[in-house]
Amino acid sequence: MFIQHIVGLFTDPVRQWEKIRDQLKSPEGGSVAHVFLLAAIPAVSGYIGTTQVGWRIGVGEPIRITGDSAFAIAIIYYIALLVGIFSIGWVIHLLGKAYEVEKSLSLCIALAAYAATPLFLIGLMQVYPVLWLNMLLGLPALAYTVYLLYSGLPIMMEIPPEKGFLYSSAVLAVGLIALVALLAMTALLWGMGLQPVFTN
């Protein structure tokens, strides 16, 4: 079912958000298990790209990372993505009180996960780790993720669009702060000796 939701978010996002909301509100409920699969896409792609393909700086042989080092990085990357999605879902849930709306935590996590779908899918590009190409395709994916958040939050939380705009902006601000914190943590881990091990 989540494949239909993903396709729908690209073809008719407003209608698809309504379907996702109705499914999560139904007696059968819904699952957020798809987030575990989606988060694996960039982690596995990054592992393949850094160990098998590599990247070039100028002319010369491609730079690659050892399998063990790349595996450790992929695991940390995967966990960080999951923590990020569940944390944003939790933030959406907590901020609901400020906007006088009470929704289940699973619905809020589903909102965070489905809104981030373009970023998960563009993670496939990490199989071919060329910085300019990843940036060129990553920026539209990021923009569409922001659009999905702003269009989906009022529908999922069942609030007016103008209230949803402020709510979405608050969630986005928290997400940006979390991203900066993640980058700082990465720098700290590298400084503690957990940096990649290169093959050459």
Backbone as CSV, one residue per row, in Angstrom:
resi,resn,N_x,N_y,N_z,CA_x,CA_y,CA_z,C_x,C_y,C_z
1,MET,0.817,-1.201,0.000,0.000,0.000,0.000,0.859,1.263,0.000
2,PHE,2.012,1.209,0.701,2.806,2.434,0.798,3.408,2.825,-0.555
3,ILE,3.573,1.864,-1.482,4.069,2.193,-2.831,3.051,3.090,-3.528
4,GLN,1.759,2.774,-3.382,0.709,3.614,-3.976,0.733,5.016,-3.375
5,HIS,0.985,5.099,-2.080,1.071,6.407,-1.437,2.242,7.209,-1.996
6,ILE,3.376,6.550,-2.182,4.564,7.243,-2.695,4.311,7.767,-4.100
7,VAL,3.749,6.911,-4.963,3.429,7.347,-6.330,2.423,8.496,-6.285
8,GLY,1.400,8.365,-5.444,0.370,9.388,-5.328,0.898,10.724,-4.846
9,LEU,1.920,10.704,-3.989,2.494,11.964,-3.506,3.190,12.745,-4.611
10,PHE,3.551,12.058,-5.685,4.175,12.744,-6.828,3.160,13.094,-7.918
11,THR,2.056,12.357,-7.971,1.068,12.607,-9.035,-0.099,13.476,-8.576
12,ASP,-0.592,13.249,-7.356,-1.713,14.029,-6.827,-1.554,14.128,-5.306
13,PRO,-0.609,14.981,-4.849,-0.270,14.973,-3.419,-1.420,15.291,-2.477
14,VAL,-2.274,16.242,-2.834,-3.370,16.621,-1.926,-4.297,15.440,-1.686
15,ARG,-4.714,14.791,-2.765,-5.605,13.627,-2.644,-4.915,12.490,-1.885
16,GLN,-3.608,12.323,-2.136,-2.892,11.228,-1.482,-2.749,11.466,0.013
17,TRP,-2.524,12.709,0.419,-2.465,13.006,1.847,-3.786,12.658,2.520
18,GLU,-4.888,12.930,1.830,-6.205,12.592,2.385,-6.345,11.079,2.553
19,LYS,-5.863,10.324,1.560,-5.924,8.854,1.637,-5.073,8.328,2.781
20,ILE,-3.877,8.897,2.945,-2.987,8.465,4.029,-3.642,8.749,5.379
21,ARG,-4.205,9.953,5.533,-4.879,10.330,6.779,-6.039,9.387,7.080
22,ASP,-6.875,9.122,6.070,-8.042,8.263,6.276,-7.627,6.841,6.624
23,GLN,-6.551,6.368,6.004,-6.071,5.017,6.306,-5.592,4.935,7.752
24,LEU,-4.848,5.948,8.192,-4.323,5.942,9.562,-5.431,6.107,10.598
25,LYS,-6.536,6.738,10.211,-7.659,6.922,11.131,-8.623,5.740,11.128
26,SER,-8.482,4.844,10.162,-9.409,3.717,10.052,-9.198,2.744,11.214
27,PRO,-10.212,1.865,11.487,-10.078,0.905,12.595,-8.859,-0.007,12.447
28,GLU,-8.501,-0.333,11.181,-7.328,-1.191,10.968,-6.056,-0.428,11.280
29,GLY,-6.172,0.904,11.225,-5.004,1.735,11.496,-4.018,1.698,10.345
30,GLY,-2.852,2.091,10.612,-1.804,2.097,9.597,-0.477,1.814,10.269
31,SER,0.503,1.582,9.458,1.817,1.254,9.977,2.828,2.279,9.480
32,VAL,3.833,2.510,10.278,4.922,3.381,9.834,6.162,2.531,9.524
33,ALA,5.942,1.244,9.310,7.061,0.331,9.047,7.792,0.684,7.752
34,HIS,7.080,1.344,6.816,7.721,1.701,5.543,8.932,2.600,5.722
35,VAL,8.984,3.342,6.832,10.102,4.255,7.055,11.414,3.484,7.192
36,PHE,11.356,2.252,7.705,12.566,1.433,7.843,13.110,1.041,6.476
37,LEU,12.211,0.800,5.530,12.632,0.466,4.165,13.152,1.700,3.438
38,LEU,12.428,2.810,3.541,12.836,4.039,2.853,14.198,4.528,3.337
39,ALA,14.436,4.454,4.645,15.708,4.930,5.202,16.891,4.080,4.745
40,ALA,16.607,2.839,4.338,17.685,1.961,3.872,18.190,2.371,2.481
41,ILE,17.363,3.064,1.692,17.749,3.417,0.318,19.025,4.250,0.282
42,PRO,19.088,5.413,0.972,20.330,6.177,0.916,21.505,5.483,1.601
43,ALA,21.246,4.752,2.682,22.335,4.080,3.395,22.988,3.006,2.528
44,VAL,22.183,2.162,1.896,22.713,1.099,1.034,23.359,1.699,-0.216
45,SER,22.716,2.706,-0.796,23.265,3.356,-1.994,24.614,4.003,-1.688
46,GLY,24.704,4.646,-0.532,25.971,5.267,-0.137,27.071,4.237,0.052
47,TYR,26.700,3.104,0.627,27.686,2.026,0.812,28.218,1.554,-0.534
48,ILE,27.320,1.294,-1.467,27.730,0.820,-2.797,28.571,1.871,-3.506
49,GLY,28.111,3.118,-3.473,28.818,4.188,-4.171,30.219,4.430,-3.654
50,THR,30.390,4.394,-2.329,31.706,4.709,-1.764,32.679,3.532,-1.807
51,THR,32.162,2.306,-1.893,33.062,1.142,-1.925,33.309,0.623,-3.334
52,GLN,32.320,0.719,-4.224,32.453,0.140,-5.561,32.759,1.173,-6.648
53,VAL,32.099,2.323,-6.587,32.251,3.324,-7.651,33.317,4.348,-7.279
54,GLY,33.190,4.924,-6.117,34.135,5.943,-5.682,33.866,7.287,-6.337
55,TRP,34.664,8.280,-5.997,34.514,9.617,-6.568,35.893,10.148,-6.908
56,ARG,35.917,11.127,-7.792,37.182,11.700,-8.257,37.293,13.153,-7.821
57,ILE,38.519,13.532,-7.492,38.839,14.940,-7.271,39.879,15.278,-8.331
58,GLY,39.436,15.940,-9.383,40.328,16.223,-10.512,40.556,14.971,-11.339
59,VAL,41.785,14.800,-11.813,42.108,13.617,-12.620,42.753,12.575,-11.718
60,GLY,42.670,11.345,-12.105,43.288,10.281,-11.316,42.309,9.180,-10.982
61,GLU,42.796,8.260,-10.205,41.999,7.102,-9.799,40.871,7.533,-8.856
62,PRO,39.734,6.829,-8.928,38.655,7.168,-7.995,39.036,6.856,-6.548
63,ILE,38.516,7.655,-5.642,38.754,7.462,-4.211,37.619,6.591,-3.672
64,ARG,38.001,5.541,-2.941,37.001,4.643,-2.362,37.269,4.459,-0.874
65,ILE,36.233,3.963,-0.191,36.343,3.671,1.246,36.351,2.159,1.421
66,THR,37.062,1.682,2.417,37.099,0.237,2.675,35.701,-0.260,3.044
67,GLY,35.454,-1.527,2.794,34.147,-2.116,3.062,33.736,-2.001,4.529
68,ASP,34.679,-2.293,5.444,34.363,-2.231,6.875,34.011,-0.810,7.310
69,SER,34.814,0.146,6.840,34.568,1.547,7.196,33.239,2.025,6.627
70,ALA,32.983,1.689,5.366,31.726,2.105,4.721,30.522,1.449,5.384
71,PHE,30.676,0.213,5.837,29.574,-0.478,6.500,29.219,0.213,7.816
72,ALA,30.234,0.571,8.584,30.000,1.270,9.860,29.311,2.616,9.611
73,ILE,29.775,3.334,8.588,29.180,4.630,8.250,27.733,4.443,7.796
74,ALA,27.470,3.399,6.994,26.113,3.136,6.498,25.153,2.828,7.646
75,ILE,25.617,2.072,8.631,24.780,1.745,9.800,24.450,3.016,10.588
76,ILE,25.477,3.847,10.836,25.261,5.105,11.566,24.320,6.017,10.774
77,TYR,24.513,6.066,9.452,23.682,6.876,8.556,22.216,6.425,8.644
78,TYR,22.017,5.106,8.587,20.669,4.531,8.649,19.988,4.884,9.982
79,ILE,20.728,4.719,11.075,20.172,5.031,12.400,19.857,6.518,12.503
80,ALA,20.750,7.364,11.979,20.537,8.816,12.028,19.279,9.209,11.256
81,LEU,19.048,8.569,10.099,17.843,8.863,9.312,16.580,8.470,10.084
82,LEU,16.615,7.298,10.698,15.451,6.847,11.476,15.203,7.751,12.676
83,VAL,16.272,8.098,13.383,16.134,8.991,14.537,15.577,10.337,14.075
84,GLY,16.061,10.824,12.916,15.575,12.094,12.378,14.086,12.069,12.091
85,ILE,13.617,11.026,11.411,12.193,10.936,11.049,11.317,10.792,12.294
86,PHE,11.708,9.897,13.203,10.905,9.703,14.412,10.926,10.951,15.292
87,SER,12.056,11.663,15.306,12.143,12.901,16.098,11.249,13.991,15.519
88,ILE,11.258,14.138,14.194,10.402,15.145,13.556,8.925,14.785,13.785
89,GLY,8.598,13.499,13.708,7.231,13.054,14.008,6.835,13.403,15.438
90,TRP,7.767,13.213,16.349,7.521,13.537,17.764,7.332,15.042,17.943
91,VAL,8.147,15.837,17.214,8.022,17.303,17.275,6.650,17.740,16.740
92,ILE,6.226,17.141,15.630,4.902,17.458,15.069,3.823,17.158,16.108
93,HIS,3.979,16.017,16.768,3.015,15.607,17.795,2.992,16.604,18.964
94,LEU,4.176,16.994,19.437,4.266,17.930,20.565,3.750,19.318,20.198
95,LEU,4.113,19.796,18.997,3.667,21.122,18.576,2.150,21.179,18.372
96,GLY,1.542,20.022,18.202,0.097,19.978,18.026,-0.652,20.643,19.170
97,LYS,-0.098,20.501,20.369,-0.752,21.116,21.533,-0.779,22.638,21.403
98,ALA,0.307,23.207,20.889,0.373,24.668,20.715,-0.623,25.149,19.660
99,TYR,-0.921,24.271,18.695,-1.862,24.637,17.625,-3.249,24.038,17.847
100,GLU,-3.468,23.581,19.073,-4.773,23.065,19.498,-5.263,21.919,18.623
101,VAL,-4.368,20.994,18.348,-4.747,19.805,17.583,-4.077,18.597,18.226
102,GLU,-4.815,17.537,18.373,-4.317,16.325,19.020,-4.435,15.163,18.050
103,LYS,-3.298,14.672,17.586,-3.278,13.520,16.683,-2.342,12.470,17.246
104,SER,-2.522,11.232,16.804,-1.683,10.144,17.317,-0.234,10.327,16.865
105,LEU,0.671,9.789,17.650,2.092,9.866,17.318,2.376,9.141,16.008
106,SER,1.705,8.008,15.763,1.945,7.251,14.521,1.549,8.073,13.290
107,LEU,0.468,8.843,13.392,0.071,9.703,12.274,1.120,10.783,12.040
108,CYS,1.663,11.342,13.115,2.684,12.393,12.995,3.979,11.840,12.404
109,ILE,4.350,10.620,12.792,5.547,9.992,12.229,5.325,9.678,10.757
110,ALA,4.125,9.211,10.408,3.808,8.942,9.002,3.900,10.225,8.186
111,LEU,3.421,11.330,8.724,3.522,12.620,8.047,4.981,12.973,7.790
112,ALA,5.825,12.839,8.804,7.254,13.147,8.652,7.908,12.236,7.616
113,ALA,7.580,10.942,7.669,8.202,9.975,6.759,7.771,10.198,5.311
114,TYR,6.470,10.378,5.084,6.004,10.568,3.712,6.460,11.906,3.143
115,ALA,6.546,12.936,3.988,7.038,14.233,3.502,8.496,14.125,3.063
116,ALA,9.275,13.279,3.721,10.696,13.117,3.397,10.948,12.144,2.252
117,THR,9.888,11.577,1.678,10.035,10.580,0.610,10.954,11.021,-0.528
118,PRO,10.834,12.260,-1.056,11.751,12.655,-2.143,13.219,12.574,-1.740
119,LEU,13.539,12.917,-0.500,14.926,12.850,-0.046,15.404,11.406,0.079
120,PHE,14.526,10.519,0.531,14.889,9.106,0.591,15.156,8.561,-0.811
121,LEU,14.257,8.869,-1.739,14.383,8.329,-3.095,15.593,8.888,-3.833
122,ILE,15.888,10.179,-3.635,17.050,10.762,-4.308,18.340,10.169,-3.746
123,GLY,18.229,9.512,-2.592,19.380,8.814,-2.023,19.940,7.752,-2.941
124,LEU,19.140,7.287,-3.898,19.641,6.328,-4.897,20.827,6.893,-5.671
125,MET,20.880,8.217,-5.806,21.971,8.855,-6.545,23.320,8.660,-5.857
126,GLN,23.313,8.266,-4.590,24.576,8.066,-3.893,25.337,6.839,-4.401
127,VAL,24.663,6.039,-5.233,25.361,4.935,-5.902,26.438,5.503,-6.817
128,TYR,26.187,6.692,-7.350,27.145,7.373,-8.226,27.520,8.686,-7.542
129,PRO,28.494,8.651,-6.613,28.748,9.811,-5.748,29.527,10.945,-6.427
130,VAL,28.841,11.666,-7.299,29.414,12.853,-7.937,28.735,14.059,-7.286
131,LEU,29.523,14.891,-6.620,28.972,15.958,-5.794,28.049,16.893,-6.561
132,TRP,28.503,17.370,-7.743,27.691,18.349,-8.474,26.374,17.741,-8.944
133,LEU,26.395,16.450,-9.330,25.185,15.788,-9.798,24.216,15.552,-8.632
134,ASN,24.776,15.124,-7.501,23.936,14.912,-6.320,23.299,16.218,-5.844
135,MET,24.058,17.317,-5.926,23.510,18.628,-5.543,22.439,19.077,-6.530
136,LEU,22.711,18.865,-7.818,21.780,19.282,-8.874,20.429,18.589,-8.720
137,LEU,20.437,17.311,-8.379,19.192,16.568,-8.215,18.644,16.648,-6.787
138,GLY,19.533,16.876,-5.835,19.111,16.932,-4.439,18.325,18.184,-4.081
139,LEU,18.658,19.318,-4.698,17.955,20.563,-4.378,16.475,20.530,-4.761
140,PRO,16.112,20.049,-5.979,14.674,19.915,-6.275,13.973,18.916,-5.343
141,ALA,14.677,17.840,-4.951,14.088,16.865,-4.019,13.832,17.516,-2.661
142,LEU,14.767,18.354,-2.224,14.589,19.073,-0.961,13.412,20.044,-1.055
143,ALA,13.322,20.751,-2.180,12.220,21.705,-2.378,10.873,20.973,-2.371
144,TYR,10.815,19.801,-3.009,9.555,19.059,-3.059,9.196,18.493,-1.673
145,THR,10.210,18.155,-0.894,9.977,17.702,0.476,9.318,18.813,1.297
146,VAL,9.833,20.036,1.144,9.254,21.188,1.854,7.810,21.404,1.392
147,TYR,7.580,21.263,0.066,6.213,21.406,-0.463,5.283,20.347,0.144
148,LEU,5.760,19.109,0.224,4.932,18.037,0.786,4.610,18.303,2.257
149,LEU,5.578,18.842,2.986,5.316,19.171,4.390,4.229,20.240,4.495
150,TYR,4.367,21.307,3.700,3.412,22.413,3.780,2.028,22.024,3.254
151,SER,1.985,21.140,2.264,0.676,20.728,1.737,0.050,19.625,2.582
152,GLY,0.886,18.768,3.166,0.368,17.619,3.897,-0.013,17.868,5.337
153,LEU,0.708,18.766,6.001,0.443,18.973,7.422,-0.978,19.451,7.712
154,PRO,-1.500,20.459,6.987,-2.885,20.868,7.287,-3.905,19.763,7.034
155,ILE,-3.644,18.931,6.017,-4.576,17.832,5.693,-4.509,16.748,6.762
156,MET,-3.300,16.346,7.105,-3.135,15.269,8.082,-3.597,15.687,9.479
157,MET,-3.330,16.943,9.836,-3.688,17.416,11.176,-5.093,18.008,11.220
158,GLU,-5.717,18.111,10.032,-7.092,18.621,9.903,-7.252,20.018,10.527
159,ILE,-6.422,20.917,10.032,-6.480,22.310,10.471,-6.547,23.210,9.239
160,PRO,-6.956,24.465,9.378,-7.025,25.376,8.226,-5.636,25.617,7.625
161,PRO,-5.564,25.870,6.314,-4.263,26.067,5.649,-3.404,27.171,6.255
162,GLU,-4.032,28.283,6.653,-3.239,29.389,7.214,-2.596,28.994,8.550
163,LYS,-3.306,28.202,9.335,-2.751,27.689,10.596,-1.671,26.638,10.281
164,GLY,-1.945,25.854,9.236,-0.994,24.834,8.812,0.321,25.426,8.341
165,PHE,0.260,26.619,7.735,1.478,27.277,7.253,2.404,27.597,8.426
166,LEU,1.849,28.163,9.497,2.654,28.495,10.677,3.187,27.233,11.356
167,TYR,2.333,26.227,11.440,2.696,24.945,12.050,3.836,24.310,11.254
168,SER,3.695,24.270,9.923,4.726,23.688,9.055,6.036,24.454,9.172
169,SER,5.943,25.786,9.255,7.151,26.608,9.383,7.890,26.295,10.678
170,ALA,7.141,26.073,11.757,7.755,25.715,13.040,8.457,24.363,12.942
171,VAL,7.806,23.392,12.292,8.402,22.057,12.105,9.656,22.154,11.248
172,LEU,9.592,22.937,10.178,10.747,23.112,9.291,11.917,23.739,10.047
173,ALA,11.636,24.723,10.885,12.691,25.376,11.675,13.382,24.372,12.592
174,VAL,12.593,23.523,13.242,13.162,22.490,14.117,14.000,21.514,13.289
175,GLY,13.502,21.154,12.099,14.242,20.260,11.214,15.589,20.829,10.797
176,LEU,15.645,22.121,10.508,16.903,22.763,10.118,17.881,22.801,11.283
177,ILE,17.372,23.056,12.480,18.233,23.050,13.671,18.801,21.647,13.897
178,ALA,17.950,20.628,13.702,18.398,19.240,13.868,19.465,18.889,12.842
179,LEU,19.326,19.402,11.612,20.318,19.141,10.565,21.674,19.739,10.939
180,VAL,21.663,20.968,11.429,22.912,21.613,11.862,23.543,20.818,13.009
181,ALA,22.724,20.350,13.948,23.227,19.549,15.070,23.838,18.240,14.570
182,LEU,23.209,17.632,13.558,23.723,16.383,12.988,25.073,16.606,12.317
183,LEU,25.202,17.718,11.592,26.484,18.038,10.952,27.575,18.262,11.993
184,ALA,27.227,18.946,13.069,28.195,19.177,14.152,28.605,17.853,14.797
185,MET,27.630,16.953,14.985,27.929,15.652,15.574,28.845,14.829,14.665
186,THR,28.605,14.928,13.350,29.462,14.225,12.381,30.902,14.704,12.507
187,ALA,31.080,16.028,12.592,32.424,16.586,12.737,33.080,16.097,14.033
188,LEU,32.299,16.018,15.113,32.830,15.530,16.388,33.267,14.065,16.294
189,LEU,32.432,13.252,15.639,32.765,11.826,15.489,34.030,11.643,14.667
190,TRP,34.166,12.436,13.618,35.375,12.355,12.799,36.590,12.745,13.626
191,GLY,36.431,13.772,14.455,37.532,14.218,15.310,37.916,13.180,16.354
192,MET,36.987,12.294,16.701,37.250,11.250,17.702,37.811,9.979,17.062
193,GLY,38.110,10.045,15.772,38.734,8.896,15.111,37.777,7.997,14.359
194,LEU,36.535,8.421,14.168,35.573,7.595,13.439,35.427,8.044,11.980
195,GLN,36.483,8.642,11.438,36.438,9.093,10.056,36.583,7.900,9.106
196,PRO,36.214,8.085,7.820,36.308,6.986,6.848,37.755,6.524,6.656
197,VAL,37.900,5.248,6.328,39.225,4.683,5.998,39.245,4.459,4.499
198,PHE,40.170,5.116,3.816,40.223,5.048,2.362,41.070,3.871,1.897
199,THR,40.773,3.395,0.680,41.475,2.218,0.167,42.838,2.570,-0.407
200,ASN,43.047,3.852,-0.771,44.362,4.196,-1.342,44.877,5.488,-0.735
